[in-house]
Amino acid sequence: PIGLTITSPQARLTSPVDQSSQAPVSVKTSATITATVDYDSGAAADFSLDARTTITLDAASQTCATVLHRTVSMMDNATCSEITVLVAVPWYGLAQNLTLPVVYLKQLYVYATP
């Protein structure tokens, strides 16, 4: 293996109790992490559910989110500005981090026109 690629379909997260999680903004409160091992042959293999893969959070992120299997979920009382996901495949000596920004709704303006 020559590398480890970490991805998430969510570009940002928010707390489940934050108004930005509601329509029409609808920011997600959880993200599924994908870990792909890259080989020098050009091949790649999904290691997301492989028993040799660990997916954890850094210490600061643990106060705002949890990880179950490969899903990162925000806590209700989250106040972090970002979540750092730590992914490793020690079997191959590979490790990579993924940082997801956390957003909170500050203001929402609604205008009505006749």
Summary of the structure (lengths in Angstrom):
residues: 114
radius of gyration: 16.8
end to end distance: 62.1
largest distance: 64.3
contacts: 320
relative contact order: 0.28
helix: 8%
strand: 40%
